[in-house]
Amino acid sequence: MPPLRATKSLVVKVTDENDNPPHFLKPHYQEMVMENNLPGSCLLAVSAEDPDMGMNGTVSYSIVPGEIKHMDVNTYVSINPSGRIYSMRSFDHEYTRTFDFKVLARDNGNPSLSSNATVRIVVLDVNDNTPVMTNPPLVNGTAEVSIPRNAGVGYMVTQVKADDYDEGENGRLTYTISEGDRAFFEIDQVNGEVRSTRMFGENAKSTYEITVVARDHGKPSLSASAYIVVYLSPDLNAQESIGPVNLSLIFIIALGSIAAILFVTMIFVAIKCKRDNKEIRTYNCRVAEYSYGNQKKSSKKKKLSKNDIRLVPRDVEETDKMNVVSCSSLTSSLNYFDYHQQSLPLGCRRSESTFLNVENQNSRNAAPNHGYQHPFTGQGHQQPDLIINGMPLPE
């Protein structure tokens, strides 16, 4: 007592550890670049910070391997260690409008830490494409069209079309007639339709010439021209032009017409075949029996009555004798006619058969077993027609 005290100053040094990865100021970068740029020009610069000290805080940059339009990204851009990005080629807006790639920032610590950021390059359009005439077809810059001599006012002579691969105002076209017989023609500035403005008449000259210009709205403006020769022809129809023909519509109409013709032909053939079959059933008793043999048998057998047979005179000379056989036991109500034959049809019993013998005019009596007579008059040797059930006997 009292206590004694002494002091000592000490210096504490804290060594750095690489515990902080590089940090980009922005996670996404975007840069607008005009097309047709010079290769090797600087596009933009990226930056990343690392709070570590010494080598742990020293950052270097590189392009993450990848592809753009199936080509290595390093053929499009490159980056230096300080983060400045350069173009490796001249960009074309019509081919590549935008492309993305990644930039890697890595420190020099041990172990090394890294991070990445996405960069998007937008290629802006430049009015670098001249309009190209596509209609009417040009030969050495000249097109020839024909119109009727009696074409009226407003007749569409032709339609001029041009293509411009640029976008926006750089690709919007306006059509004008710059030279030639402008007093006889006018053109729609938007769609390029060339129409007549007056009647030509019989005393008009045979050819007219105009120069049509298609001009875009870019800065500076680019243009293309077509030299059109208009011929007056008396052989062409003076109807108003209706534009390009719709080939699809013509194809559909042709197919429809062919289908309609085939359908009508099939109906005609079917009707003819049906009519032929009907005639076969009428005149061929054997075929009729075969055709109708499978029909359901009638519960009541139909027999030949006197009222069903009527004899009428005819003018054709035939044989002296005709035998008519009707059989009620057949599966149908058909009657069988056998000329000059006494044999019965197949499946017919003689007890159910009725014979009618018709001789010449000298013999007027029917078969004895039938007991039916029908007188008729005529000259010469005439053979009467036999009518059964209201139908004449077929030959």
C-alpha positions in Angstrom: 0.0 0.0 0.0 -0.2 2.2 -2.0 -0.3 -0.1 -5.2 2.2 0.5 -7.9 1.3 0.5 -11.7 3.2 0.2 -14.9 2.0 0.5 -18.6 3.1 -1.1 -21.9 1.9 -0.3 -25.5 1.3 -3.3 -27.8 0.6 -3.3 -31.6 -1.9 -6.0 -32.9 -1.8 -6.7 -36.6 -5.0 -8.4 -38.1 -4.0 -10.3 -41.3 -6.5 -10.4 -44.2 -8.3 -13.5 -45.2 -9.9 -13.9 -48.7 -13.4 -14.1 -47.4 -15.1 -11.7 -49.8 -15.9 -12.5 -53.4 -15.8 -9.7 -56.0 -19.1 -7.8 -56.2 -20.3 -6.2 -59.5 -21.8 -2.8 -59.3 -24.7 -4.0 -61.5 -25.9 -7.6 -62.0 -27.0 -6.8 -65.5 -25.4 -4.6 -68.1 -27.0 -3.5 -71.4 -25.4 -1.4 -74.2 -26.9 0.0 -77.5 -24.5 -0.4 -80.4 -25.2 0.8 -84.0 -24.7 -1.8 -86.6 -21.8 -1.6 -89.0 -19.5 -0.7 -86.1 -15.8 -1.0 -86.5 -14.2 -4.2 -85.2 -12.0 -3.5 -82.1 -14.1 -0.6 -80.9 -14.9 -0.4 -77.2 -18.5 -1.3 -76.3 -18.6 -0.7 -72.6 -16.8 -1.3 -69.3 -17.8 -3.5 -66.3 -16.5 -3.1 -62.8 -16.5 -5.3 -59.7 -15.3 -4.5 -56.1 -13.6 -6.7 -53.6 -13.2 -5.4 -50.0 -10.3 -7.8 -49.3 -6.8 -6.4 -49.3 -3.7 -7.1 -51.3 -4.0 -9.9 -53.8 -7.2 -11.0 -52.1 -8.8 -7.8 -53.4 -7.2 -7.7 -56.8 -9.9 -8.5 -59.5 -9.4 -9.7 -63.0 -12.1 -10.2 -65.7 -12.8 -12.8 -68.4 -15.6 -13.9 -70.8 -17.5 -17.0 -69.7 -17.3 -19.6 -72.6 -20.5 -19.8 -74.7 -22.0 -19.5 -78.2 -23.8 -16.8 -80.1 -25.6 -17.9 -83.3 -23.7 -21.2 -83.1 -20.4 -19.4 -83.0 -17.9 -18.9 -80.1 -18.7 -15.8 -78.0 -15.0 -14.8 -78.3 -15.5 -14.2 -82.0 -18.0 -11.4 -81.1 -16.5 -9.7 -78.0 -13.4 -9.7 -75.9 -12.5 -8.1 -72.4 -9.3 -6.9 -71.0 -8.2 -7.4 -67.3 -9.6 -4.0 -66.3 -13.1 -4.8 -67.5 -13.3 -3.0 -70.8 -15.3 -5.0 -73.5 -14.4 -4.7 -77.2 -16.2 -5.8 -80.3 -14.4 -8.4 -82.4 -16.5 -7.9 -85.6 -18.9 -5.6 -87.3 -22.4 -6.3 -86.2 -25.4 -6.6 -88.6 -28.8 -5.8 -87.3 -30.6 -7.9 -90.0 -28.6 -10.9 -88.8 -28.1 -10.4 -85.1 -30.3 -7.9 -83.3 -29.3 -8.8 -79.7 -27.0 -11.2 -78.0 -26.1 -12.0 -74.4 -22.9 -13.2 -72.7 -21.5 -13.4 -69.1 -18.5 -11.7 -67.6 -16.6 -13.4 -64.8 -14.8 -11.4 -62.1 -12.2 -13.3 -60.1 -9.9 -12.2 -57.3 -6.3 -13.4 -56.8 -6.8 -14.9 -53.3 -6.1 -18.4 -52.3 -8.5 -20.0 -52.8 -9.8 -17.6 -55.4 -13.4 -16.3 -55.3 -15.5 -15.1 -58.2 -18.8 -13.8 -59.4 -20.4 -13.1 -62.7 -22.7 -10.6 -64.4 -24.8 -10.7 -67.6 -24.1 -8.3 -70.5 -26.6 -7.7 -73.3 -25.6 -6.0 -76.5 -28.5 -4.5 -78.6 -27.6 -3.9 -82.2 -29.5 -0.9 -83.6 -30.6 -0.6 -87.2 -29.0 1.7 -89.6 -30.4 2.6 -93.0 -27.9 0.5 -94.9 -30.2 -1.5 -97.2 -31.4 -0.1 -100.5 -34.9 -1.0 -101.6 -35.1 -3.9 -104.1 -37.8 -4.0 -106.8 -39.7 -7.3 -106.9 -42.7 -6.5 -109.1 -43.1 -6.3 -112.0 -40.2 -8.5 -113.0 -37.4 -6.3 -114.3 -34.9 -7.1 -117.1 -32.0 -4.7 -116.9 -34.1 -2.4 -114.8 -37.0 -2.4 -117.3 -40.5 -3.9 -117.3 -43.0 -4.2 -120.1 -46.8 -4.3 -119.5 -49.8 -4.3 -121.9 -53.2 -2.8 -121.4 -56.2 -2.6 -123.8 -56.4 0.5 -126.0 -60.0 1.2 -124.8 -59.0 1.0 -121.1 -60.9 3.6 -119.1 -59.9 6.0 -116.4 -58.7 4.2 -113.3 -57.6 1.0 -115.1 -54.9 -0.7 -113.1 -51.9 -0.9 -115.3 -49.6 -2.8 -112.9 -48.6 -2.8 -109.2 -45.0 -1.9 -108.2 -43.6 -3.6 -105.2 -40.2 -3.3 -103.5 -38.6 -4.8 -100.4 -36.4 -3.1 -97.8 -34.8 -5.2 -95.2 -34.4 -2.3 -92.8 -36.8 -1.7 -89.9 -39.1 1.1 -88.9 -38.7 4.3 -90.9 -35.7 2.9 -92.6 -37.8 0.2 -94.2 -41.0 2.2 -94.9 -41.3 2.9 -98.6 -43.1 5.6 -100.7 -43.8 5.2 -104.4 -43.7 8.0 -106.9 -43.6 8.5 -110.7 -40.5 10.6 -111.3 -40.2 10.8 -115.1 -42.0 9.9 -118.3 -45.7 10.2 -119.3 -46.9 11.3 -115.9 -50.0 13.0 -117.3 -51.5 9.6 -118.3 -50.8 7.6 -115.1 -50.8 8.0 -111.3 -49.5 5.8 -108.6 -50.6 5.0 -105.0 -47.8 6.1 -102.7 -48.5 3.3 -100.2 -49.3 0.1 -102.2 -47.7 1.1 -105.6 -50.7 0.6 -107.8 -50.3 2.3 -111.2 -53.6 3.4 -112.8 -54.6 5.3 -115.9 -55.9 8.9 -115.5 -57.5 9.4 -118.9 -58.9 7.6 -121.9 -56.3 6.8 -124.6 -58.6 6.6 -127.7 -57.9 5.4 -131.2 -55.4 8.2 -132.0 -53.2 7.5 -128.9 -49.6 6.4 -129.4 -48.8 2.7 -129.0 -46.3 3.0 -126.1 -46.0 5.1 -123.0 -43.0 5.2 -120.6 -42.8 6.0 -116.9 -40.1 5.8 -114.2 -41.3 4.6 -110.8 -39.2 5.3 -107.7 -39.4 3.5 -104.4 -37.8 5.6 -101.6 -37.4 4.7 -97.9 -37.7 7.2 -95.0 -34.3 6.6 -93.5 -31.6 9.2 -93.0 -30.1 9.4 -95.4 -32.9 8.1 -97.7 -32.2 5.3 -100.1 -34.2 4.5 -103.2 -34.6 2.2 -106.2 -36.3 2.8 -109.6 -38.0 0.8 -112.3 -38.4 1.9 -116.0 -41.9 0.7 -117.1 -43.0 0.6 -120.8 -46.7 0.5 -121.3 -48.1 -1.0 -124.6 -51.6 -0.4 -125.9 -53.0 -3.6 -127.3 -56.4 -3.9 -129.1 -56.6 -7.6 -128.4 -56.7 -7.5 -124.6 -59.9 -7.5 -122.6 -60.7 -4.1 -120.9 -61.9 -5.6 -117.7 -60.6 -4.2 -114.5 -57.6 -6.0 -113.2 -58.5 -8.0 -110.1 -54.9 -8.6 -108.9 -53.0 -11.9 -108.6 -55.0 -15.1 -109.3 -55.8 -17.2 -106.2 -54.3 -20.6 -107.3 -55.7 -22.3 -104.2 -59.3 -21.2 -105.1 -58.8 -22.5 -108.7 -57.5 -25.8 -107.3 -60.5 -26.2 -105.0 -63.0 -25.4 -107.8 -61.3 -27.9 -110.1 -61.4 -30.6 -107.5 -65.1 -29.9 -106.7 -65.9 -30.1 -110.4 -64.2 -33.4 -110.9 -65.9 -34.8 -107.8 -69.3 -33.6 -109.1 -68.7 -35.2 -112.5 -67.7 -38.5 -110.9 -70.8 -38.4 -108.7 -73.1 -37.9 -111.6 -71.4 -40.6 -113.6 -71.8 -43.1 -110.7 -75.5 -42.3 -110.5 -75.9 -42.7 -114.2 -74.2 -46.1 -114.2 -76.2 -47.2 -111.2 -79.5 -46.3 -112.9 -78.4 -48.1 -116.1 -77.4 -51.2 -114.3 -80.7 -51.3 -112.3 -82.6 -50.9 -115.6 -80.6 -53.7 -117.2 -81.2 -56.0 -114.2 -85.0 -55.2 -114.5 -85.0 -56.1 -118.1 -83.2 -59.4 -117.3 -85.8 -60.3 -114.7 -88.6 -59.5 -117.2 -87.4 -61.6 -120.1 -85.4 -64.4 -118.5 -87.6 -66.7 -116.5 -84.7 -68.8 -115.3 -82.8 -65.8 -114.0 -86.0 -64.5 -112.4 -86.5 -67.8 -110.6 -82.9 -67.7 -109.4 -83.2 -64.1 -108.2 -86.5 -64.5 -106.4 -86.0 -68.1 -105.3 -84.8 -67.1 -101.8 -87.8 -64.9 -101.1 -90.3 -65.9 -98.4 -92.9 -68.2 -99.8 -96.4 -67.0 -99.8 -98.7 -68.7 -97.4 -101.4 -68.9 -100.2 -100.5 -70.4 -103.5 -101.5 -68.3 -106.4 -103.1 -70.1 -109.4 -103.6 -69.0 -112.9 -107.2 -67.9 -113.5 -109.1 -67.4 -116.8 -109.2 -63.7 -116.2 -105.4 -63.5 -116.2 -105.1 -64.7 -119.8 -106.2 -62.7 -122.8 -105.4 -63.3 -126.4 -104.9 -60.3 -128.8 -104.0 -60.5 -132.5 -100.6 -59.5 -133.8 -99.2 -59.0 -137.2 -96.0 -61.0 -137.1 -96.0 -64.5 -138.6 -94.7 -67.0 -136.2 -94.8 -70.7 -135.7 -98.0 -72.7 -135.6 -97.9 -73.6 -132.0 -97.0 -72.1 -128.7 -97.1 -73.8 -125.4 -97.7 -71.8 -122.2 -97.0 -73.4 -118.8 -98.1 -71.9 -115.5 -96.9 -73.7 -112.4 -98.3 -72.7 -109.0 -95.9 -74.7 -106.9 -93.0 -72.4 -107.8 -91.5 -70.3 -105.1 -92.7 -67.1 -106.9 -95.7 -66.2 -109.0 -93.7 -66.3 -112.2 -95.2 -68.0 -115.3 -92.9 -70.0 -117.5 -93.3 -69.9 -121.3 -91.8 -72.7 -123.4 -92.1 -72.4 -127.2 -92.4 -75.7 -129.1 -91.7 -77.7 -125.9 -93.9 -79.9 -123.8 -91.4 -80.3 -120.9 -92.3 -78.7 -117.6 -90.1 -76.2 -115.8 -87.8 -77.4 -113.1 -89.7 -78.0 -109.8 -93.2 -78.0 -111.3 -95.5 -81.0 -111.0 -97.6 -81.8 -114.0 -100.8 -82.0 -111.8 -100.3 -78.3 -111.0 -99.5 -77.2 -114.6 -101.9 -75.6 -117.1 -101.1 -75.8 -120.8 -102.5 -73.4 -123.3 -102.1 -74.5 -127.0 -102.4 -71.6 -129.4 -102.4 -72.8 -133.0 -102.9 -70.8 -136.2 -106.0 -69.0 -137.2 -107.7 -72.2 -138.4 -107.5 -73.7 -134.9 -109.5 -71.5 -132.5 -109.9 -73.9 -129.6 -107.5 -73.9 -126.6 -106.1 -77.0 -125.0 -108.8 -79.5 -124.1 -107.8 -79.7 -120.5 -108.1 -76.0 -120.0 -111.4 -75.5 -121.7 -110.9 -71.8 -122.4 -111.5 -70.4 -125.9 -110.9 -66.9 -127.1 -111.8 -66.1 -130.7 -110.0 -63.5 -132.6 -110.0 -62.4 -136.2 -107.1 -61.6 -138.5 -105.8 -62.1 -142.0 -103.2 -64.6 -143.1 -101.3 -66.6 -140.6 -101.2 -64.4 -137.5 -100.0 -65.4 -134.1 -101.9 -63.7 -131.2 -100.0 -62.1 -128.4 -100.5 -63.7 -125.0 -101.1 -61.3 -122.1 -100.8 -62.6 -118.5 -101.6 -60.5 -115.5 -101.9 -57.4 -117.7 -98.4 -57.9 -119.2 -97.7 -59.0 -122.8 -95.8 -62.2 -123.4 -92.1 -61.3 -124.0 -90.4 -62.6 -127.1 
